[in-house]
Amino acid sequence: MKRYCLCEKLKIMKESKLWIRLLIVPILLGITGACTNYSFDPDKDQNVNDEQLSECNTLDPTFEKEILSVLQDHCIACHNSNAPTAGYDYSEYDKVISSALDGSLLGTIEHQDGYSPMPPSYKLSDCNTSMIKVWMLSEGIDTIPVSDTIIITEESDCDPDTVYFENSVLPLVVSSCATTNCHDAASHKDGIILTDYTSIRTTGEIKPGDPNDSEFFETLTDNGDDRMPPLPYARLDSDQIELLRKWILQGAKNNSCSEGCDPSGATFTNDVWPLMQTYCTGCHSDANPGGGIVLSGYNDLVALANNGSLMGSVKYEAGYSAMPTNQQLSDCQISVLQDWIDNSFPQ
């Protein structure tokens, strides 16, 4: 994206009549004290975040309604015209624009290296951060400054003809089979535990090289009482069954590789939904809504992204149930989800 100096940016905004925003920014009352007069009340601020969460607007946030409100609640006491702590003043539209353009707005609220963390003792909720990013994009501002762009990518060393246990088999089996009241360690229905390599190999009676003589695989294709997952749970799809067949045929090895991953330009169909199918949908289906959460498609995931629980769970943040439970997504996989959210959920 082409970048402009601040004066050019402000000139463009004025010419497009965006200067009208400056006329309707509310006068900030009673928030002119120095930063030393501000104290953080975790109970109060957490309550504010929870109340705002249900009204999280990451589709079309405006400066006057959402962004200024976030800044008033969390930032302006320390960053106003009378007390611009660390040189930041977030009390007026043009000053916030200036901070957004040079990267310091996101740098401070995301507690990035090289910036003074703001707020200093906690981070804004995912909802508030996402609203600020969407607003910046609507103003034509990169959410990551071009000069500082860092895209977390991973080079692949995986053989495309090999099925890897840690990468593909384990998350699929855990999500689809090692659930509460089925084959997790606590339930171990029929004495079968499917939570790790050793238990899958032994209690699943897998014979390397021979899927048709492996009890675990036979249940996946059974049409009778031994079918797994049992009704009313959905059967694994043909691609998933073929993946498990191929893994057993290749020796049922405890192998892994570094998968390639590029979060830029993530879409629901190509990037996000395959992650959900591998790691999440087995525990969050219509028949098995773990935690009351159903992931049946695009709209379900958008709703979770909007209320902050998607990123809170995959990042293992306090106050959210860590998901997936058995292994956290890689940094790059988490970045895929964040990129998809930041770009307004492309399908």
C-alpha positions, 0 to 999 in steps of 0.5 A: 500500500502506498504510504504518505507523510502525515501532512499529505495524509491529513490533506487528503482527508480534508479534501475528502471531507473527513475533516468533519470528524474533527468537529464532532469529537466529544469534549473530554471532561475531567480527563486532564490529570497527569498519568501519576493520578491514574490507577488501574482497577483490574475488576473495574476494567475487566467488567468494562471489557466484558460489557463491551464484548457483547457489543463488539463491532469489528465490521464498521467501527467509527472513531466517534463511537467505538475508538474514542470510547476505548481510548477514553476507558483505557488510555487518555488519562495518561495520554492527553494534551496536558499529560502526553506520557511517552509523547503520546496524546490520544485525545483528538482525532488528528493526533490518533491518526498521526500515531496510527500512521507511524505505527505507535498506536498499535505498537503501544496497545499490542505491547510490541518491542520498542514501544511503551506498553499501553495500558502498562499493566494489562493489554486491551481485549482482542475485541478492542484491538480488532476494532482499532485495526479495522478502523485503521484499515477503513481510514486507509492505514496499514495495520502493520507499518510497511517499514516494520512489516514482519510476517511469520512464515514457516518453511516446509520440510514435509514430504507431500506423499508422507502422512505425519502423525504429529501434524495430521493424525494426532489432532484429528484423532483427538478432536474426533475420538478422544473426547469426554465420555468417549476415548480420552484418558478419563473416560477410556470407553471400552478400555480404549484411549486415543490421546497419544501415539502409544495409546493409539497404537496399543489400545487401537490395536493398529497393525503397521502396514495393514489398515484392514487388520487394524481394529481402530481403522475397521471401526471408522468404516463399519456400518454396524454397532461398532461404527466410530464415531458412533451415532449421532456423531458424524462419520469422518469424511472420506479424505480423513479416513484415507489419511488414516489409512495411508498413515497405517499403510506407511507403517503407523510411524510416530513422525512429524515435520515442519509444515509450511505456513503463510498467514498473509491473505488467509481465507476461510475456505483455504486456510481457516476451515481446514484448521478447524476441521483438523483441531476443533470440529470434532469437539464442537459439532452439532452432536458434540457441542463442547462447552456449548460451542458449535463450529458448523461453518463460517457464521459460527466462527465469525461470531466467535471471532467477533466476541474475542473467544476464538483468539482468546482460546487459541492463544491460551489467554486467561479467562478462556478455555484453552483450545485445542486442549492437547496441543496449542496451535503454532504461532504461524497458525494463530497468525493465519486466524488473526490475519483472517480476522484483521481482513474482515473474514474473507471467505 
